[in-house]
């Protein structure tokens, strides 16, 4: 799994809802090593975390701001873009002010 999915966080859950319940939370590569050293028996479930999102570049934010500024005020455009990219509003607002001054 680590070779295909990358070294994502994962959890190996064994014997859920039973007396000998066990949960191992490790990155996939460390989980594989852990299983080689200490194999498990019984019913298991492996949960793998989703891919972490790639942070937006300044260019992406700038293009989104330009599009938002067409129909919105600087304040509203900054709010829309900061929420969409999950970024601090202040930083996006400063970029929006700069773009608005440029024309």
Secondary structure, 3 states (H helix, E strand, C coil): CHHHHCCCEEEEEECCCCCCCEEEEEEHHHHHHHHHHCCCCCCEEEEECCCCCCCCCHHHHHHHHHHHHHHCCHHHHHHHHHHHCCCCHHHHHHHHHHHHHHC
